[in-house]
């Protein structure tokens, strides 16, 4: 068995990166490839941690506060962890270019044979981005052994131009479990009843971390415009994060408390998506959002910003609107889509599979990637001690 260390530069909760990996992990042959997880911050989703451990994986945290010296915390935590825990493969996941280049460098210094960097999103095209990307080129050419991305756009945002031009990266689809994410009218009815939402009420939905990237503030502006046109409409927000208090305050200020439901971290995302009429994703940047694929797997139309990669699998269920467009323009598109969704929502399971986004096939390919790279590097599949804590009490990455 090959053990792989999956490294995050953000807290572990229920975000897109975690969803991607857990979708793969649940469907891999774990007698061949086993995953462990590391974050310098915390795992504030106990159900996620319990599920990983039930499948034989481990979750290592340092429990540093997120938002305070993130780059320094990432560097010191990963360096410390790799100095004490040998792994044949380290796979770094982040929307941060710094984390990809620094993580690969630290893994190389720890003599990790296979060092994978994985781009999950784009970013802001500003001076800071250009400076960081320029500075990252020597590091990202020298230290990673493999480059993965959720889309071509995500690869172009993070990787050096020569990596793109020479096609040295691999796109790993953000596939979903169509046994879980599928249209289920009975589940829709039950979920709406549990939430106290009448069947004919327009329901907008969003699933994602309350962070700058997801642009919740503009989402609330959009919903306010929807609410003015359709006062009975409801907005479901599933997720947690550092900006949640700010968004709650905005909802209260706008007098929308009775129409916006903050649902927290949830295990029943397929049920919530069935209950929705339209999924709204006004992100500042994305690669290929897992939640978008999940939504479409339930037959749910997705209205998203033009900053999101135009690679969602079902084009007729995708509408892109510029962030520069007014909330009223978004609201008109949303309400029109709600009406169409009620009339024409359909089972899309076969279409998702034919587009290459069915999890079982994707997980086999993901698992085989690790096995092939290990074989090429001459790594024996018997490193069962990788990642084991250095002492029985050392359940975190460090005691610091």
Buried (B, 14 or more C-beta within 10 A) or exposed (E): BBBBBBBBBBBBBBBBBBBBBBBBBBBBEBEBBBBBBBBBBBBBBEEBBEBBEEBBBBBBBBBBEBEEEBEEBBBBBBBBBBEBBBBBBBBBBBBBBBBBBBBBBBBBEBEBBBBBBBBBBBBEEEEEBEEBBEEBBEBBBEBBBBBBBBBBBBBBBBBBEEBBEEEBBBBBBBBBBBEBBBBBEEBBEBBBEEBEBEEEBBBBBBBBBBBBBBBBBBBBBBBBBBBEEBEEBBBBBBBBBBBBEEBBEBBEEBEBEEBBBBBEBBEBBBBBBBBBBBBBBBBBBBBBBBBBBBBBBBBBBBBBBEBBBEBBBBEEBBBEBEEEBEBBBBBBBBBEBBEEBEEEBEBBBEBBBEBEBBBBBBBBBBBBBBBEBBEEEEBEBEBEEBBBBEEEEBEBBBEE
